[in-house]
Amino acid sequence: MGSLTPGQLRTRRRVESVIRLMAPALDVVLAVGDRVSRIVERDDPEYYPPRVGRRAEDALRAAGDRPPQP
């Protein structure tokens, strides 16, 4: 990637500073949403855990971990 122009650097700094300022508020929104979703529906009867494919099982076995047996 080539060098950024002074205008691009200014824009980049502005965007990064806005993200830094908004990060705590967004963290609070995520935390509140998580709590609300847990309170509203404690047990999700339609939840199906993802299936582990053959390659994933081999990778887990190679790493020394074993997938839970059903």
All heavy atoms as TSV, in Angstrom:
chain	resi	resn	atom	element	x	y	z
A	1	MET	N	N	0.851	-1.168	0.000
A	1	MET	CA	C	0.000	0.000	0.000
A	1	MET	C	C	0.894	1.227	0.000
A	1	MET	O	O	1.884	1.307	0.724
A	1	MET	CB	C	-0.891	-0.023	1.238
A	1	MET	CG	C	-1.900	1.080	1.244
A	1	MET	SD	S	-3.127	0.792	2.511
A	1	MET	CE	C	-2.769	2.132	3.588
A	2	GLY	N	N	0.560	2.202	-0.778
A	2	GLY	CA	C	1.344	3.429	-0.867
A	2	GLY	C	C	1.121	4.341	0.325
A	2	GLY	O	O	0.327	4.076	1.220
A	3	SER	N	N	1.868	5.427	0.323
A	3	SER	CA	C	1.741	6.406	1.400
A	3	SER	C	C	0.416	7.147	1.293
A	3	SER	O	O	-0.100	7.378	0.210
A	3	SER	CB	C	2.879	7.417	1.318
A	3	SER	OG	O	4.118	6.765	1.454
A	4	LEU	N	N	-0.114	7.511	2.452
A	4	LEU	CA	C	-1.365	8.259	2.481
A	4	LEU	C	C	-1.078	9.745	2.314
A	4	LEU	O	O	-0.062	10.252	2.787
A	4	LEU	CB	C	-2.091	8.020	3.796
A	4	LEU	CG	C	-2.505	6.579	4.091
A	4	LEU	CD1	C	-3.113	6.478	5.476
A	4	LEU	CD2	C	-3.477	6.078	3.053
A	5	THR	N	N	-2.011	10.424	1.683
A	5	THR	CA	C	-1.872	11.865	1.524
A	5	THR	C	C	-2.194	12.543	2.851
A	5	THR	O	O	-2.832	11.934	3.723
A	5	THR	CB	C	-2.824	12.381	0.430
A	5	THR	OG1	O	-4.165	12.166	0.857
A	5	THR	CG2	C	-2.581	11.675	-0.903
A	6	PRO	N	N	-1.799	13.795	3.034
A	6	PRO	CA	C	-2.127	14.497	4.281
A	6	PRO	C	C	-3.630	14.543	4.559
A	6	PRO	O	O	-4.064	14.412	5.705
A	6	PRO	CB	C	-1.556	15.898	4.071
A	6	PRO	CG	C	-0.446	15.702	3.098
A	6	PRO	CD	C	-0.896	14.588	2.201
A	7	GLY	N	N	-4.440	14.704	3.534
A	7	GLY	CA	C	-5.893	14.714	3.716
A	7	GLY	C	C	-6.405	13.364	4.193
A	7	GLY	O	O	-7.289	13.286	5.053
A	8	GLN	N	N	-5.856	12.286	3.637
A	8	GLN	CA	C	-6.265	10.954	4.052
A	8	GLN	C	C	-5.840	10.675	5.491
A	8	GLN	O	O	-6.574	10.052	6.256
A	8	GLN	CB	C	-5.662	9.906	3.113
A	8	GLN	CG	C	-6.268	9.910	1.727
A	8	GLN	CD	C	-5.531	8.997	0.773
A	8	GLN	OE1	O	-4.310	8.830	0.885
A	8	GLN	NE2	N	-6.257	8.415	-0.168
A	9	LEU	N	N	-4.660	11.137	5.869
A	9	LEU	CA	C	-4.190	10.962	7.246
A	9	LEU	C	C	-5.089	11.703	8.236
A	9	LEU	O	O	-5.413	11.176	9.304
A	9	LEU	CB	C	-2.745	11.444	7.386
A	9	LEU	CG	C	-1.674	10.541	6.780
A	9	LEU	CD1	C	-0.313	11.224	6.819
A	9	LEU	CD2	C	-1.637	9.213	7.500
A	10	ARG	N	N	-5.503	12.944	7.874
A	10	ARG	CA	C	-6.403	13.713	8.729
A	10	ARG	C	C	-7.733	12.992	8.905
A	10	ARG	O	O	-8.237	12.860	10.015
A	10	ARG	CB	C	-6.650	15.098	8.113
A	10	ARG	CG	C	-5.925	16.220	8.774
A	10	ARG	CD	C	-6.400	17.579	8.302
A	10	ARG	NE	N	-6.747	17.706	6.885
A	10	ARG	CZ	C	-5.859	17.937	5.901
A	10	ARG	NH1	N	-4.591	18.080	6.177
A	10	ARG	NH2	N	-6.268	18.055	4.661
A	11	THR	N	N	-8.269	12.499	7.804
A	11	THR	CA	C	-9.545	11.782	7.849
A	11	THR	C	C	-9.414	10.516	8.688
A	11	THR	O	O	-10.290	10.199	9.498
A	11	THR	CB	C	-10.016	11.428	6.425
A	11	THR	OG1	O	-10.131	12.629	5.668
A	11	THR	CG2	C	-11.342	10.701	6.447
A	12	ARG	N	N	-8.317	9.820	8.513
A	12	ARG	CA	C	-8.090	8.594	9.278
A	12	ARG	C	C	-8.022	8.885	10.773
A	12	ARG	O	O	-8.629	8.177	11.583
A	12	ARG	CB	C	-6.796	7.948	8.808
A	12	ARG	CG	C	-6.443	6.684	9.532
A	12	ARG	CD	C	-5.168	6.131	8.979
A	12	ARG	NE	N	-4.723	4.978	9.715
A	12	ARG	CZ	C	-3.660	4.274	9.417
A	12	ARG	NH1	N	-2.925	4.614	8.368
A	12	ARG	NH2	N	-3.311	3.251	10.132
A	13	ARG	N	N	-7.302	9.939	11.145
A	13	ARG	CA	C	-7.205	10.306	12.564
A	13	ARG	C	C	-8.561	10.691	13.127
A	13	ARG	O	O	-8.904	10.325	14.255
A	13	ARG	CB	C	-6.203	11.443	12.749
A	13	ARG	CG	C	-4.762	10.981	12.780
A	13	ARG	CD	C	-3.862	12.106	13.206
A	13	ARG	NE	N	-3.860	13.140	12.174
A	13	ARG	CZ	C	-2.841	13.398	11.361
A	13	ARG	NH1	N	-1.733	12.738	11.477
A	13	ARG	NH2	N	-2.933	14.321	10.444
A	14	ARG	N	N	-9.356	11.414	12.359
A	14	ARG	CA	C	-10.688	11.813	12.820
A	14	ARG	C	C	-11.585	10.591	13.041
A	14	ARG	O	O	-12.270	10.498	14.061
A	14	ARG	CB	C	-11.339	12.750	11.811
A	14	ARG	CG	C	-10.742	14.124	11.794
A	14	ARG	CD	C	-11.381	14.987	10.739
A	14	ARG	NE	N	-10.725	16.284	10.664
A	14	ARG	CZ	C	-10.779	17.080	9.624
A	14	ARG	NH1	N	-11.470	16.723	8.551
A	14	ARG	NH2	N	-10.157	18.233	9.635
A	15	VAL	N	N	-11.584	9.693	12.087
A	15	VAL	CA	C	-12.428	8.497	12.195
A	15	VAL	C	C	-11.987	7.653	13.394
A	15	VAL	O	O	-12.824	7.179	14.178
A	15	VAL	CB	C	-12.375	7.671	10.889
A	15	VAL	CG1	C	-13.003	6.307	11.068
A	15	VAL	CG2	C	-13.058	8.429	9.757
A	16	GLU	N	N	-10.684	7.469	13.573
A	16	GLU	CA	C	-10.191	6.679	14.693
A	16	GLU	C	C	-10.522	7.336	16.030
A	16	GLU	O	O	-10.849	6.647	16.998
A	16	GLU	CB	C	-8.693	6.454	14.566
A	16	GLU	CG	C	-8.344	5.476	13.457
A	16	GLU	CD	C	-6.852	5.302	13.261
A	16	GLU	OE1	O	-6.062	6.045	13.884
A	16	GLU	OE2	O	-6.480	4.420	12.473
A	17	SER	N	N	-10.479	8.666	16.093
A	17	SER	CA	C	-10.817	9.338	17.348
A	17	SER	C	C	-12.312	9.206	17.652
A	17	SER	O	O	-12.694	9.029	18.811
A	17	SER	CB	C	-10.390	10.806	17.327
A	17	SER	OG	O	-11.096	11.509	16.337
A	18	VAL	N	N	-13.163	9.257	16.635
A	18	VAL	CA	C	-14.603	9.070	16.849
A	18	VAL	C	C	-14.869	7.655	17.346
A	18	VAL	O	O	-15.663	7.448	18.277
A	18	VAL	CB	C	-15.390	9.362	15.552
A	18	VAL	CG1	C	-16.830	8.890	15.658
A	18	VAL	CG2	C	-15.342	10.840	15.222
A	19	ILE	N	N	-14.187	6.681	16.767
A	19	ILE	CA	C	-14.363	5.297	17.205
A	19	ILE	C	C	-13.917	5.147	18.654
A	19	ILE	O	O	-14.596	4.488	19.459
A	19	ILE	CB	C	-13.589	4.339	16.282
A	19	ILE	CG1	C	-14.248	4.300	14.898
A	19	ILE	CG2	C	-13.523	2.929	16.884
A	19	ILE	CD1	C	-13.446	3.565	13.852
A	20	ARG	N	N	-12.788	5.763	19.017
A	20	ARG	CA	C	-12.307	5.691	20.401
A	20	ARG	C	C	-13.294	6.324	21.368
A	20	ARG	O	O	-13.516	5.815	22.468
A	20	ARG	CB	C	-10.951	6.387	20.529
A	20	ARG	CG	C	-9.773	5.464	20.355
A	20	ARG	CD	C	-8.485	6.130	20.794
A	20	ARG	NE	N	-8.185	7.363	20.103
A	20	ARG	CZ	C	-7.560	7.444	18.930
A	20	ARG	NH1	N	-7.164	6.346	18.337
A	20	ARG	NH2	N	-7.332	8.603	18.375
A	21	LEU	N	N	-13.899	7.431	20.970
A	21	LEU	CA	C	-14.867	8.095	21.837
A	21	LEU	C	C	-16.156	7.295	21.977
A	21	LEU	O	O	-16.777	7.290	23.040
A	21	LEU	CB	C	-15.194	9.489	21.301
A	21	LEU	CG	C	-14.081	10.534	21.437
A	21	LEU	CD1	C	-14.470	11.807	20.692
A	21	LEU	CD2	C	-13.829	10.830	22.903
A	22	MET	N	N	-16.571	6.603	20.925
A	22	MET	CA	C	-17.830	5.860	20.951
A	22	MET	C	C	-17.691	4.461	21.542
A	22	MET	O	O	-18.693	3.859	21.921
A	22	MET	CB	C	-18.389	5.756	19.532
A	22	MET	CG	C	-18.881	7.080	18.984
A	22	MET	SD	S	-19.539	6.925	17.325
A	22	MET	CE	C	-20.888	5.804	17.575
A	23	ALA	N	N	-16.490	3.941	21.648
A	23	ALA	CA	C	-16.282	2.553	22.080
A	23	ALA	C	C	-16.915	2.251	23.440
A	23	ALA	O	O	-17.603	1.230	23.575
A	23	ALA	CB	C	-14.801	2.215	22.079
A	24	PRO	N	N	-16.728	3.079	24.480
A	24	PRO	CA	C	-17.352	2.747	25.766
A	24	PRO	C	C	-18.887	2.694	25.688
A	24	PRO	O	O	-19.515	1.805	26.280
A	24	PRO	CB	C	-16.899	3.870	26.698
A	24	PRO	CG	C	-15.652	4.399	26.081
A	24	PRO	CD	C	-15.845	4.238	24.612
A	25	ALA	N	N	-19.483	3.622	24.956
A	25	ALA	CA	C	-20.943	3.618	24.820
A	25	ALA	C	C	-21.417	2.375	24.069
A	25	ALA	O	O	-22.417	1.757	24.440
A	25	ALA	CB	C	-21.406	4.877	24.096
A	26	LEU	N	N	-20.689	1.971	23.049
A	26	LEU	CA	C	-21.065	0.770	22.303
A	26	LEU	C	C	-20.893	-0.478	23.162
A	26	LEU	O	O	-21.692	-1.418	23.066
A	26	LEU	CB	C	-20.240	0.669	21.021
A	26	LEU	CG	C	-20.510	1.767	19.988
A	26	LEU	CD1	C	-19.530	1.656	18.835
A	26	LEU	CD2	C	-21.938	1.709	19.491
A	27	ASP	N	N	-19.873	-0.506	24.012
A	27	ASP	CA	C	-19.696	-1.624	24.935
A	27	ASP	C	C	-20.880	-1.729	25.890
A	27	ASP	O	O	-21.353	-2.827	26.189
A	27	ASP	CB	C	-18.394	-1.468	25.733
A	27	ASP	CG	C	-17.167	-1.698	24.880
A	27	ASP	OD1	O	-17.288	-2.318	23.806
A	27	ASP	OD2	O	-16.075	-1.245	25.299
A	28	VAL	N	N	-21.358	-0.595	26.370
A	28	VAL	CA	C	-22.518	-0.596	27.274
A	28	VAL	C	C	-23.755	-1.098	26.533
A	28	VAL	O	O	-24.522	-1.910	27.078
A	28	VAL	CB	C	-22.761	0.815	27.856
A	28	VAL	CG1	C	-24.095	0.896	28.568
A	28	VAL	CG2	C	-21.624	1.204	28.789
A	29	VAL	N	N	-23.951	-0.670	25.310
A	29	VAL	CA	C	-25.100	-1.126	24.521
A	29	VAL	C	C	-25.046	-2.642	24.347
A	29	VAL	O	O	-26.064	-3.332	24.504
A	29	VAL	CB	C	-25.145	-0.406	23.156
A	29	VAL	CG1	C	-26.149	-1.060	22.221
A	29	VAL	CG2	C	-25.466	1.060	23.333
A	30	LEU	N	N	-23.869	-3.175	24.037
A	30	LEU	CA	C	-23.740	-4.616	23.881
A	30	LEU	C	C	-24.006	-5.357	25.188
A	30	LEU	O	O	-24.669	-6.397	25.203
A	30	LEU	CB	C	-22.343	-4.966	23.364
A	30	LEU	CG	C	-22.073	-4.636	21.902
A	30	LEU	CD1	C	-20.610	-4.885	21.569
A	30	LEU	CD2	C	-22.964	-5.459	21.001
A	31	ALA	N	N	-23.495	-4.841	26.292
A	31	ALA	CA	C	-23.697	-5.486	27.596
A	31	ALA	C	C	-25.173	-5.473	27.987
A	31	ALA	O	O	-25.707	-6.485	28.459
A	31	ALA	CB	C	-22.853	-4.791	28.658
A	32	VAL	N	N	-25.834	-4.352	27.788
A	32	VAL	CA	C	-27.260	-4.263	28.117
A	32	VAL	C	C	-28.066	-5.199	27.224
A	32	VAL	O	O	-28.952	-5.911	27.698
A	32	VAL	CB	C	-27.758	-2.802	27.984
A	32	VAL	CG1	C	-29.265	-2.724	28.038
A	32	VAL	CG2	C	-27.136	-1.937	29.063
A	33	GLY	N	N	-27.764	-5.229	25.953
A	33	GLY	CA	C	-28.467	-6.125	25.044
A	33	GLY	C	C	-28.283	-7.584	25.419
A	33	GLY	O	O	-29.219	-8.384	25.341
A	34	ASP	N	N	-27.079	-7.940	25.843
A	34	ASP	CA	C	-26.818	-9.306	26.270
A	34	ASP	C	C	-27.655	-9.664	27.491
A	34	ASP	O	O	-28.282	-10.717	27.549
A	34	ASP	CB	C	-25.332	-9.481	26.572
A	34	ASP	CG	C	-24.994	-10.889	26.998
A	34	ASP	OD1	O	-25.340	-11.835	26.254
A	34	ASP	OD2	O	-24.382	-11.045	28.077
A	35	ARG	N	N	-27.674	-8.759	28.473
A	35	ARG	CA	C	-28.460	-9.012	29.697
A	35	ARG	C	C	-29.945	-9.109	29.385
A	35	ARG	O	O	-30.631	-9.991	29.887
A	35	ARG	CB	C	-28.232	-7.896	30.727
A	35	ARG	CG	C	-26.861	-7.868	31.281
A	35	ARG	CD	C	-26.634	-9.069	32.139
A	35	ARG	NE	N	-25.280	-9.013	32.671
A	35	ARG	CZ	C	-24.792	-9.891	33.486
A	35	ARG	NH1	N	-25.519	-10.901	33.877
A	35	ARG	NH2	N	-23.562	-9.796	33.914
A	36	VAL	N	N	-30.441	-8.196	28.557
A	36	VAL	CA	C	-31.866	-8.205	28.216
A	36	VAL	C	C	-32.230	-9.499	27.499
A	36	VAL	O	O	-33.251	-10.123	27.794
A	36	VAL	CB	C	-32.234	-6.971	27.361
A	36	VAL	CG1	C	-33.618	-7.116	26.750
A	36	VAL	CG2	C	-32.138	-5.706	28.191
A	37	SER	N	N	-31.396	-9.934	26.572
A	37	SER	CA	C	-31.711	-11.163	25.838
A	37	SER	C	C	-31.705	-12.373	26.764
A	37	SER	O	O	-32.492	-13.304	26.576
A	37	SER	CB	C	-30.728	-11.369	24.691
A	37	SER	OG	O	-29.444	-11.687	25.173
A	38	ARG	N	N	-30.851	-12.377	27.774
A	38	ARG	CA	C	-30.822	-13.494	28.719
A	38	ARG	C	C	-32.048	-13.479	29.630
A	38	ARG	O	O	-32.553	-14.528	30.010
A	38	ARG	CB	C	-29.559	-13.441	29.569
A	38	ARG	CG	C	-28.326	-13.793	28.781
A	38	ARG	CD	C	-27.093	-13.548	29.611
A	38	ARG	NE	N	-25.912	-13.614	28.794
A	38	ARG	CZ	C	-24.962	-14.534	28.942
A	38	ARG	NH1	N	-25.082	-15.437	29.870
A	38	ARG	NH2	N	-23.923	-14.510	28.154
A	39	ILE	N	N	-32.515	-12.283	29.990
A	39	ILE	CA	C	-33.682	-12.172	30.859
A	39	ILE	C	C	-34.959	-12.524	30.099
A	39	ILE	O	O	-35.820	-13.243	30.604
A	39	ILE	CB	C	-33.782	-10.747	31.450
A	39	ILE	CG1	C	-32.644	-10.524	32.447
A	39	ILE	CG2	C	-35.128	-10.521	32.102
A	39	ILE	CD1	C	-32.494	-9.083	32.895
A	40	VAL	N	N	-35.083	-12.030	28.884
A	40	VAL	CA	C	-36.301	-12.224	28.101
A	40	VAL	C	C	-36.503	-13.689	27.756
A	40	VAL	O	O	-37.605	-14.222	27.890
A	40	VAL	CB	C	-36.259	-11.370	26.819
A	40	VAL	CG1	C	-37.380	-11.737	25.875
A	40	VAL	CG2	C	-36.326	-9.901	27.180
A	41	GLU	N	N	-35.474	-14.370	27.317
A	41	GLU	CA	C	-35.613	-15.768	26.934
A	41	GLU	C	C	-34.438	-16.551	27.499
A	41	GLU	O	O	-33.385	-16.653	26.894
A	41	GLU	CB	C	-35.671	-15.908	25.415
A	41	GLU	CG	C	-36.044	-17.285	24.994
A	41	GLU	CD	C	-36.400	-17.362	23.529
A	41	GLU	OE1	O	-36.550	-16.319	22.883
A	41	GLU	OE2	O	-36.533	-18.481	23.043
A	42	ARG	N	N	-34.653	-17.102	28.675
A	42	ARG	CA	C	-33.579	-17.829	29.366
A	42	ARG	C	C	-33.200	-19.103	28.632
A	42	ARG	O	O	-32.048	-19.473	28.571
A	42	ARG	CB	C	-33.992	-18.155	30.786
A	42	ARG	CG	C	-34.098	-16.939	31.652
A	42	ARG	CD	C	-34.459	-17.337	33.067
A	42	ARG	NE	N	-34.629	-16.158	33.878
A	42	ARG	CZ	C	-33.691	-15.671	34.678
A	42	ARG	NH1	N	-32.537	-16.272	34.760
A	42	ARG	NH2	N	-33.910	-14.594	35.379
A	43	ASP	N	N	-34.175	-19.812	28.113
A	43	ASP	CA	C	-33.906	-21.072	27.439
A	43	ASP	C	C	-34.444	-20.981	26.019
A	43	ASP	O	O	-35.621	-20.713	25.813
A	43	ASP	CB	C	-34.578	-22.224	28.189
A	43	ASP	CG	C	-34.215	-23.567	27.601
A	43	ASP	OD1	O	-33.083	-23.703	27.092
A	43	ASP	OD2	O	-35.056	-24.474	27.657
A	44	ASP	N	N	-33.597	-21.205	25.054
A	44	ASP	CA	C	-34.001	-21.133	23.657
A	44	ASP	C	C	-34.232	-22.550	23.142
A	44	ASP	O	O	-33.281	-23.276	22.859
A	44	ASP	CB	C	-32.924	-20.433	22.830
A	44	ASP	CG	C	-33.360	-20.172	21.410
A	44	ASP	OD1	O	-34.508	-20.502	21.064
A	44	ASP	OD2	O	-32.549	-19.632	20.638
A	45	PRO	N	N	-35.504	-22.965	23.028
A	45	PRO	CA	C	-35.772	-24.338	22.595
A	45	PRO	C	C	-35.377	-24.597	21.145
A	45	PRO	O	O	-35.211	-25.740	20.755
A	45	PRO	CB	C	-37.283	-24.485	22.779
A	45	PRO	CG	C	-37.811	-23.105	22.758
A	45	PRO	CD	C	-36.716	-22.214	23.285
A	46	GLU	N	N	-35.210	-23.562	20.353
A	46	GLU	CA	C	-34.847	-23.733	18.951
A	46	GLU	C	C	-33.341	-23.690	18.721
A	46	GLU	O	O	-32.898	-23.749	17.596
A	46	GLU	CB	C	-35.529	-22.658	18.112
A	46	GLU	CG	C	-37.040	-22.778	18.129
A	46	GLU	CD	C	-37.699	-21.689	17.310
A	46	GLU	OE1	O	-36.995	-21.043	16.512
A	46	GLU	OE2	O	-38.895	-21.482	17.487
A	47	TYR	N	N	-32.544	-23.597	19.791
A	47	TYR	CA	C	-31.097	-23.526	19.637
A	47	TYR	C	C	-30.533	-24.907	19.328
A	47	TYR	O	O	-30.808	-25.879	20.024
A	47	TYR	CB	C	-30.441	-22.988	20.904
A	47	TYR	CG	C	-28.931	-23.063	20.862
A	47	TYR	CD1	C	-28.212	-22.183	20.080
A	47	TYR	CD2	C	-28.245	-24.023	21.575
A	47	TYR	CE1	C	-26.830	-22.247	20.015
A	47	TYR	CE2	C	-26.868	-24.107	21.529
A	47	TYR	CZ	C	-26.167	-23.210	20.744
A	47	TYR	OH	O	-24.808	-23.296	20.680
A	48	TYR	N	N	-29.779	-24.984	18.271
A	48	TYR	CA	C	-29.077	-26.204	17.918
A	48	TYR	C	C	-27.592	-25.873	17.850
A	48	TYR	O	O	-27.193	-25.001	17.082
A	48	TYR	CB	C	-29.549	-26.735	16.567
A	48	TYR	CG	C	-30.997	-27.139	16.562
A	48	TYR	CD1	C	-31.959	-26.340	15.970
A	48	TYR	CD2	C	-31.391	-28.330	17.150
A	48	TYR	CE1	C	-33.295	-26.704	15.981
A	48	TYR	CE2	C	-32.730	-28.707	17.160
A	48	TYR	CZ	C	-33.669	-27.896	16.565
A	48	TYR	OH	O	-34.981	-28.257	16.583
A	49	PRO	N	N	-26.768	-26.553	18.639
A	49	PRO	CA	C	-25.337	-26.257	18.586
A	49	PRO	C	C	-24.784	-26.586	17.208
A	49	PRO	O	O	-25.274	-27.493	16.537
A	49	PRO	CB	C	-24.736	-27.157	19.661
A	49	PRO	CG	C	-25.768	-28.159	19.982
A	49	PRO	CD	C	-27.086	-27.597	19.573
A	50	PRO	N	N	-23.770	-25.864	16.764
A	50	PRO	CA	C	-23.207	-26.121	15.438
A	50	PRO	C	C	-22.584	-27.513	15.385
A	50	PRO	O	O	-22.027	-27.997	16.364
A	50	PRO	CB	C	-22.157	-25.027	15.271
A	50	PRO	CG	C	-21.862	-24.557	16.642
A	50	PRO	CD	C	-23.082	-24.794	17.454
A	51	ARG	N	N	-22.684	-28.125	14.240
A	51	ARG	CA	C	-22.101	-29.451	14.064
A	51	ARG	C	C	-20.627	-29.297	13.731
A	51	ARG	O	O	-20.238	-28.436	12.958
A	51	ARG	CB	C	-22.810	-30.193	12.938
A	51	ARG	CG	C	-24.289	-30.358	13.212
A	51	ARG	CD	C	-24.886	-31.247	12.210
A	51	ARG	NE	N	-24.920	-32.558	12.851
A	51	ARG	CZ	C	-25.329	-33.643	12.259
A	51	ARG	NH1	N	-25.717	-33.612	11.027
A	51	ARG	NH2	N	-25.342	-34.791	12.898
A	52	VAL	N	N	-19.834	-30.151	14.298
A	52	VAL	CA	C	-18.401	-30.132	14.025
A	52	VAL	C	C	-18.141	-31.066	12.859
A	52	VAL	O	O	-18.482	-32.245	12.902
A	52	VAL	CB	C	-17.601	-30.580	15.267
A	52	VAL	CG1	C	-16.133	-30.635	14.970
A	52	VAL	CG2	C	-17.892	-29.657	16.428
A	53	GLY	N	N	-17.546	-30.510	11.811
A	53	GLY	CA	C	-17.265	-31.302	10.620
A	53	GLY	C	C	-16.061	-32.208	10.807
A	53	GLY	O	O	-15.357	-32.160	11.820
A	54	ARG	N	N	-15.806	-33.044	9.856
A	54	ARG	CA	C	-14.710	-34.010	9.937
A	54	ARG	C	C	-13.368	-33.304	10.074
A	54	ARG	O	O	-12.528	-33.715	10.865
A	54	ARG	CB	C	-14.729	-34.896	8.685
A	54	ARG	CG	C	-13.809	-36.046	8.780
A	54	ARG	CD	C	-14.440	-37.071	9.715
A	54	ARG	NE	N	-13.619	-38.239	9.772
A	54	ARG	CZ	C	-13.364	-38.904	10.879
A	54	ARG	NH1	N	-13.857	-38.492	12.014
A	54	ARG	NH2	N	-12.635	-39.969	10.861
A	55	ARG	N	N	-13.125	-32.259	9.295
A	55	ARG	CA	C	-11.850	-31.542	9.368
A	55	ARG	C	C	-11.647	-30.908	10.736
A	55	ARG	O	O	-10.560	-30.900	11.272
A	55	ARG	CB	C	-11.780	-30.461	8.294
A	55	ARG	CG	C	-11.592	-30.997	6.919
A	55	ARG	CD	C	-11.427	-29.862	5.960
A	55	ARG	NE	N	-11.190	-30.360	4.620
A	55	ARG	CZ	C	-11.132	-29.609	3.564
A	55	ARG	NH1	N	-11.300	-28.306	3.675
A	55	ARG	NH2	N	-10.901	-30.121	2.382
A	56	ALA	N	N	-12.710	-30.364	11.307
A	56	ALA	CA	C	-12.608	-29.736	12.620
A	56	ALA	C	C	-12.270	-30.774	13.673
A	56	ALA	O	O	-11.463	-30.524	14.569
A	56	ALA	CB	C	-13.899	-29.016	12.969
A	57	GLU	N	N	-12.871	-31.958	13.572
A	57	GLU	CA	C	-12.559	-33.027	14.522
A	57	GLU	C	C	-11.093	-33.419	14.436
A	57	GLU	O	O	-10.433	-33.625	15.448
A	57	GLU	CB	C	-13.445	-34.245	14.263
A	57	GLU	CG	C	-14.889	-34.056	14.667
A	57	GLU	CD	C	-15.744	-35.256	14.286
A	57	GLU	OE1	O	-15.205	-36.242	13.734
A	57	GLU	OE2	O	-16.955	-35.192	14.547
A	58	ASP	N	N	-10.567	-33.545	13.216
A	58	ASP	CA	C	-9.155	-33.895	13.039
A	58	ASP	C	C	-8.248	-32.815	13.609
A	58	ASP	O	O	-7.233	-33.115	14.240
A	58	ASP	CB	C	-8.838	-34.106	11.558
A	58	ASP	CG	C	-9.553	-35.337	10.990
A	58	ASP	OD1	O	-9.954	-36.224	11.784
A	58	ASP	OD2	O	-9.707	-35.399	9.754
A	59	ALA	N	N	-8.615	-31.558	13.397
A	59	ALA	CA	C	-7.808	-30.451	13.922
A	59	ALA	C	C	-7.822	-30.451	15.447
A	59	ALA	O	O	-6.790	-30.228	16.091
A	59	ALA	CB	C	-8.316	-29.118	13.380
A	60	LEU	N	N	-8.992	-30.704	16.043
A	60	LEU	CA	C	-9.082	-30.759	17.501
A	60	LEU	C	C	-8.261	-31.911	18.054
A	60	LEU	O	O	-7.574	-31.784	19.059
A	60	LEU	CB	C	-10.541	-30.898	17.948
A	60	LEU	CG	C	-11.411	-29.663	17.781
A	60	LEU	CD1	C	-12.866	-30.004	18.063
A	60	LEU	CD2	C	-10.940	-28.550	18.683
A	61	ARG	N	N	-8.325	-33.050	17.389
A	61	ARG	CA	C	-7.572	-34.211	17.836
A	61	ARG	C	C	-6.071	-33.932	17.746
A	61	ARG	O	O	-5.305	-34.293	18.642
A	61	ARG	CB	C	-7.944	-35.420	16.979
A	61	ARG	CG	C	-7.874	-36.709	17.743
A	61	ARG	CD	C	-8.459	-37.880	16.982
A	61	ARG	NE	N	-9.922	-37.825	16.945
A	61	ARG	CZ	C	-10.633	-37.769	15.830
A	61	ARG	NH1	N	-10.066	-37.771	14.663
A	61	ARG	NH2	N	-11.934	-37.718	15.889
A	62	ALA	N	N	-5.645	-33.267	16.680
A	62	ALA	CA	C	-4.232	-32.937	16.516
A	62	ALA	C	C	-3.777	-31.946	17.578
A	62	ALA	O	O	-2.622	-31.970	18.015
A	62	ALA	CB	C	-3.985	-32.371	15.127
A	63	ALA	N	N	-4.668	-31.071	18.016
A	63	ALA	CA	C	-4.328	-30.079	19.033
A	63	ALA	C	C	-4.396	-30.681	20.436
A	63	ALA	O	O	-4.016	-30.037	21.405
A	63	ALA	CB	C	-5.268	-28.882	18.947
A	64	GLY	N	N	-4.894	-31.908	20.552
A	64	GLY	CA	C	-4.975	-32.549	21.857
A	64	GLY	C	C	-6.319	-32.384	22.527
A	64	GLY	O	O	-6.532	-32.858	23.629
A	65	ASP	N	N	-7.240	-31.695	21.889
A	65	ASP	CA	C	-8.580	-31.518	22.426
A	65	ASP	C	C	-9.510	-32.504	21.726
A	65	ASP	O	O	-9.295	-32.880	20.592
A	65	ASP	CB	C	-9.102	-30.098	22.180
A	65	ASP	CG	C	-8.241	-29.059	22.871
A	65	ASP	OD1	O	-7.651	-29.407	23.898
A	65	ASP	OD2	O	-8.171	-27.928	22.364
A	66	ARG	N	N	-10.531	-32.884	22.416
A	66	ARG	CA	C	-11.525	-33.776	21.814
A	66	ARG	C	C	-12.892	-33.114	21.880
A	66	ARG	O	O	-13.233	-32.544	22.901
A	66	ARG	CB	C	-11.572	-35.101	22.530
A	66	ARG	CG	C	-10.295	-35.877	22.374
A	66	ARG	CD	C	-10.368	-37.180	23.108
A	66	ARG	NE	N	-9.082	-37.812	22.991
A	66	ARG	CZ	C	-8.896	-38.988	22.467
A	66	ARG	NH1	N	-9.914	-39.664	22.035
A	66	ARG	NH2	N	-7.701	-39.504	22.380
A	67	PRO	N	N	-13.656	-33.189	20.811
A	67	PRO	CA	C	-15.004	-32.623	20.858
A	67	PRO	C	C	-15.868	-33.439	21.797
A	67	PRO	O	O	-15.648	-34.636	21.975
A	67	PRO	CB	C	-15.494	-32.716	19.412
A	67	PRO	CG	C	-14.663	-33.790	18.796
A	67	PRO	CD	C	-13.343	-33.790	19.515
A	68	PRO	N	N	-16.845	-32.804	22.440
A	68	PRO	CA	C	-17.724	-33.541	23.348
A	68	PRO	C	C	-18.509	-34.602	22.601
A	68	PRO	O	O	-18.980	-34.372	21.495
A	68	PRO	CB	C	-18.640	-32.467	23.933
A	68	PRO	CG	C	-18.514	-31.308	23.024
A	68	PRO	CD	C	-17.208	-31.414	22.330
A	69	GLN	N	N	-18.628	-35.759	23.198
A	69	GLN	CA	C	-19.378	-36.857	22.594
A	69	GLN	C	C	-20.861	-36.688	22.900
A	69	GLN	O	O	-21.233	-36.397	24.023
A	69	GLN	CB	C	-18.879	-38.197	23.153
A	69	GLN	CG	C	-17.431	-38.480	22.831
A	69	GLN	CD	C	-17.170	-38.576	21.342
A	69	GLN	OE1	O	-17.998	-39.091	20.607
A	69	GLN	NE2	N	-16.037	-38.080	20.894
A	70	PRO	N	N	-21.729	-36.878	21.898
A	70	PRO	CA	C	-23.177	-36.711	22.124
A	70	PRO	C	C	-23.759	-37.812	22.945
A	70	PRO	O	O	-23.316	-38.835	23.155
A	70	PRO	CB	C	-23.774	-36.682	20.733
A	70	PRO	CG	C	-22.733	-37.190	19.792
A	70	PRO	CD	C	-21.429	-37.111	20.511
